[in-house]
Amino acid sequence: MYSVTDLKKELENKANPARAKVSAGYFKTGKGQYGEGDIFLGVTVPDQRNIAKKFLHCTFHDCEELLQSVVHEHRFCVLEILTRQFEKGNETQKEGIAKFYIKHAELVNNWDLVDTSASYILGDYLLHRDKKVLYTFAKSPNLWKRRIAIISTGAFIREGRFEDTLAIATLLLSDTHDLIHKAVGWMLREVGKRSSETEEEFLKQYARTMPRTMLRYAIEKFPHAKRVRYLNRY
């Protein structure tokens, strides 16, 4: 049976220093930036996902070790593993994975890590449960918990349920971080794909005051004339 050491070796075998350098810049690893301290091996996402498939037997102890790593691909792989374990798990196993995710949320600490896992683990788990933890996360000083809060609602959107997305988006309207602006705008756009009326009702109330990046992401699929009208704030 493969071990955590084997997983790390497989990633190292796929390492690409040139790609790692590009990724380090793209994911803002410089001093004072949101990804400060993150180390990249330069492994492509498809390769990481293929490697993760071989390690679906990983225990929570293994997962915790990988999540605590400064190597970005270690954390990405373990989140892919947890997502697949969640998809295949029974209700007891899903509960355990969701609780593990909540406990270690601060280690899900870059936007791609959140986006590949939050709605598929936490969002799916909370679909028919109390969603209080998302509102707690939305008010957290931790950037990644706030992003997890809004991205998790993607699971609800896929089921045609928009109320929590809109409520959490409202809580995050005054957020100062660009990554939150983009995430909220993205989720509003996803709402609009399923109910343009619901999205526009929200925008008519908040478009004049929401951050421009948030608005731009939310209206990305609108016809040109309508986008211009919104960007000009009516």
Solvent accessible surface area in square Angstrom, and as a share of the most:
residue,aa,sasa,rsa
1,M,203,0.91
2,Y,101,0.38
3,S,52,0.33
4,V,14,0.08
5,T,77,0.45
6,D,48,0.25
7,L,0,0.00
8,K,54,0.23
9,K,113,0.48
10,E,37,0.16
11,L,0,0.00
12,E,99,0.44
13,N,127,0.65
14,K,101,0.43
15,A,43,0.33
16,N,52,0.27
17,P,111,0.70
18,A,75,0.58
19,R,95,0.35
20,A,14,0.11
21,K,164,0.70
22,V,107,0.61
23,S,19,0.12
24,A,30,0.23
25,G,48,0.46
26,Y,135,0.51
27,F,23,0.10
28,K,84,0.36
29,T,26,0.15
30,G,33,0.32
31,K,187,0.79
32,G,70,0.67
33,Q,81,0.36
34,Y,59,0.22
35,G,5,0.04
36,E,93,0.42
37,G,51,0.49
38,D,18,0.09
39,I,90,0.46
40,F,24,0.10
41,L,34,0.17
42,G,1,0.01
43,V,9,0.05
44,T,42,0.25
45,V,61,0.35
46,P,88,0.55
47,D,39,0.20
48,Q,8,0.03
49,R,93,0.34
50,N,79,0.40
51,I,7,0.04
52,A,0,0.00
53,K,101,0.43
54,K,94,0.40
55,F,0,0.00
56,L,49,0.25
57,H,67,0.30
58,C,7,0.04
59,T,76,0.44
60,F,87,0.36
61,H,135,0.60
62,D,32,0.17
63,C,0,0.00
64,E,56,0.25
65,E,72,0.32
66,L,0,0.00
67,L,3,0.01
68,Q,114,0.51
69,S,24,0.15
70,V,88,0.51
71,V,22,0.13
72,H,4,0.02
73,E,2,0.01
74,H,14,0.06
75,R,7,0.03
76,F,7,0.03
77,C,0,0.00
78,V,0,0.00
79,L,0,0.00
80,E,11,0.05
81,I,0,0.00
82,L,0,0.00
83,T,12,0.07
84,R,60,0.22
85,Q,34,0.15
86,F,4,0.02
87,E,106,0.48
88,K,149,0.63
89,G,15,0.15
90,N,88,0.45
91,E,110,0.49
92,T,107,0.62
93,Q,97,0.43
94,K,42,0.18
95,E,65,0.29
96,G,25,0.24
97,I,7,0.04
98,A,0,0.00
99,K,118,0.50
100,F,17,0.07
101,Y,3,0.01
102,I,51,0.26
103,K,163,0.69
104,H,16,0.07
105,A,0,0.00
106,E,94,0.42
107,L,49,0.24
108,V,1,0.01
109,N,45,0.23
110,N,0,0.00
111,W,59,0.21
112,D,19,0.10
113,L,0,0.00
114,V,0,0.00
115,D,29,0.15
116,T,14,0.08
117,S,0,0.00
118,A,0,0.00
119,S,5,0.03
120,Y,96,0.36
121,I,0,0.00
122,L,0,0.00
123,G,0,0.00
124,D,63,0.33
125,Y,24,0.09
126,L,8,0.04
127,L,19,0.10
128,H,153,0.68
129,R,97,0.35
130,D,109,0.56
131,K,26,0.11
132,K,148,0.63
133,V,32,0.19
134,L,0,0.00
135,Y,58,0.22
136,T,77,0.45
137,F,11,0.04
138,A,5,0.04
139,K,143,0.61
140,S,18,0.12
141,P,134,0.84
142,N,35,0.18
143,L,23,0.12
144,W,18,0.06
145,K,42,0.18
146,R,33,0.12
147,R,12,0.04
148,I,0,0.00
149,A,0,0.00
150,I,0,0.00
151,I,4,0.02
152,S,0,0.00
153,T,0,0.00
154,G,7,0.06
155,A,5,0.04
156,F,1,0.01
157,I,2,0.01
158,R,109,0.40
159,E,108,0.48
160,G,44,0.42
161,R,76,0.28
162,F,31,0.13
163,E,105,0.47
164,D,18,0.09
165,T,0,0.00
166,L,37,0.18
167,A,40,0.31
168,I,0,0.00
169,A,0,0.00
170,T,53,0.31
171,L,76,0.38
172,L,3,0.02
173,L,25,0.13
174,S,97,0.63
175,D,20,0.10
176,T,130,0.75
177,H,54,0.24
178,D,60,0.31
179,L,12,0.06
180,I,0,0.00
181,H,23,0.10
182,K,62,0.26
183,A,0,0.00
184,V,0,0.00
185,G,0,0.00
186,W,72,0.25
187,M,6,0.03
188,L,0,0.00
189,R,33,0.12
190,E,30,0.13
191,V,0,0.00
192,G,13,0.13
193,K,117,0.50
194,R,111,0.40
195,S,21,0.14
196,S,57,0.37
197,E,130,0.58
198,T,33,0.19
199,E,2,0.01
200,E,30,0.14
201,E,128,0.57
202,F,12,0.05
203,L,0,0.00
204,K,123,0.52
205,Q,128,0.57
206,Y,46,0.17
207,A,0,0.00
208,R,143,0.52
209,T,113,0.65
210,M,4,0.02
211,P,30,0.19
212,R,130,0.48
213,T,27,0.16
214,M,0,0.00
215,L,0,0.00
216,R,120,0.44
217,Y,56,0.21
218,A,0,0.00
219,I,1,0.00
220,E,85,0.38
221,K,136,0.57
222,F,22,0.09
223,P,90,0.57
224,H,127,0.56
225,A,72,0.56
226,K,51,0.22
227,R,74,0.27
228,V,61,0.35
229,R,116,0.42
230,Y,3,0.01
231,L,40,0.20
232,N,105,0.54
233,R,63,0.23
234,Y,97,0.37
